[in-house]
Amino acid sequence: MSTTVQPQLQQIRLAMAETNDRFCTEVFAKRNFEALDDIYTSGARILPPGAPMISGRKAVKDFWSNMVRSTNAKSAVLESIDVMQAMERLRLDGRFL
C-alpha cells in the first residue's frame, strides 16, 4: 500500500468513528432517523446477523428505525473493524454490539 493511501485510510477511520458516535447520539438516543440520510449513501448496504443483505438508503433507514423502535433501544455501540478502498468506493466492515 502506498504511503499516500495509509494517511487517507486513517482519516477515513477517524471520520467513521465520528459517524458512529453521531449514529448513536442521533439515531438511538434522540430517535432522529432523518440523520441516517447524512450517515448512509443512496447505495448503502448493511448485512445484519442472520438476515439477508439490505440495500439502499430507504431500506437501511427502515431497518434501523424498526429495530430501534421495536427493541426500545436507547443506546448502541458501533465498531468499525476495517476500511478498504476499492477503486472509487470504500468498504467498511463493522459490527453492532
C-alpha positions as CSV (number, residue, x, y, z in Angstrom):
1,M,0.0,0.0,0.0
2,S,1.4,3.4,-0.9
3,T,2.4,5.8,1.8
4,T,-0.2,8.3,0.5
5,V,-3.1,5.8,0.9
6,Q,-2.3,5.0,4.6
7,P,-2.9,8.5,5.9
8,Q,-6.1,8.7,3.8
9,L,-7.4,5.5,5.3
10,Q,-6.5,6.7,8.8
11,Q,-8.5,9.9,8.1
12,I,-11.4,7.7,6.9
13,R,-11.2,5.6,10.1
14,L,-11.4,8.7,12.3
15,A,-14.3,10.1,10.3
16,M,-16.1,6.7,10.7
17,A,-15.6,6.9,14.5
18,E,-17.2,10.3,14.5
19,T,-20.0,9.0,12.3
20,N,-20.6,6.0,14.6
21,D,-20.8,8.5,17.6
22,R,-23.3,10.6,15.7
23,F,-25.3,7.5,14.8
24,C,-25.6,6.5,18.5
25,T,-26.4,10.1,19.6
26,E,-28.9,11.0,16.9
27,V,-30.5,7.7,15.9
28,F,-30.6,5.8,19.2
29,A,-30.6,8.5,21.9
30,K,-32.7,11.1,20.0
31,R,-34.7,8.9,17.7
32,N,-33.7,11.2,14.8
33,F,-34.0,8.8,12.0
34,E,-33.6,11.6,9.4
35,A,-29.9,11.7,10.5
36,L,-29.5,8.4,8.6
37,D,-29.7,10.5,5.4
38,D,-26.3,12.0,6.3
39,I,-24.8,8.7,7.5
40,Y,-25.7,6.4,4.7
41,T,-25.2,6.9,0.9
42,S,-28.0,6.2,-1.5
43,G,-26.3,2.9,-2.4
44,A,-25.5,1.8,1.1
45,R,-25.7,-1.8,2.1
46,I,-25.8,-3.5,5.5
47,L,-25.7,-7.1,6.5
48,P,-27.5,-7.7,9.8
49,P,-26.6,-11.0,11.5
50,G,-28.8,-13.9,10.4
51,A,-30.6,-11.8,7.8
52,P,-30.3,-11.0,4.1
53,M,-28.4,-8.0,2.9
54,I,-30.3,-4.7,3.0
55,S,-29.6,-2.4,0.1
56,G,-30.4,1.3,-0.4
57,R,-30.7,4.2,2.0
58,K,-34.5,3.9,2.4
59,A,-34.3,0.2,3.2
60,V,-31.4,0.8,5.6
61,K,-33.4,3.6,7.3
62,D,-36.4,1.4,7.6
63,F,-34.3,-1.4,9.1
64,W,-32.8,0.9,11.8
65,S,-35.9,2.8,12.7
66,N,-37.9,-0.5,13.0
67,M,-35.1,-2.1,15.0
68,V,-34.7,0.8,17.4
69,R,-38.5,1.2,17.9
70,S,-39.3,-2.5,18.3
71,T,-36.5,-3.1,20.8
72,N,-36.9,0.3,22.5
73,A,-33.1,0.6,22.3
74,K,-31.7,3.7,23.9
75,S,-28.0,3.2,23.0
76,A,-25.7,1.2,20.9
77,V,-22.1,0.6,20.3
78,L,-21.0,0.6,16.7
79,E,-17.4,-0.5,16.0
80,S,-15.6,0.0,12.7
81,I,-13.3,-3.0,12.2
82,D,-11.8,-2.3,8.8
83,V,-12.0,0.2,5.9
84,M,-10.9,-0.9,2.5
85,Q,-10.6,1.1,-0.7
86,A,-11.7,-0.5,-3.9
87,M,-11.3,2.0,-6.8
88,E,-13.5,4.9,-6.0
89,R,-15.5,3.1,-3.4
90,L,-14.9,2.4,0.3
91,R,-16.0,-0.7,2.1
92,L,-16.4,-0.6,5.8
93,D,-16.7,-3.7,7.9
94,G,-18.1,-3.1,11.3
95,R,-20.3,-4.6,14.0
96,F,-23.2,-3.5,16.2
97,L,-22.8,-4.5,19.8
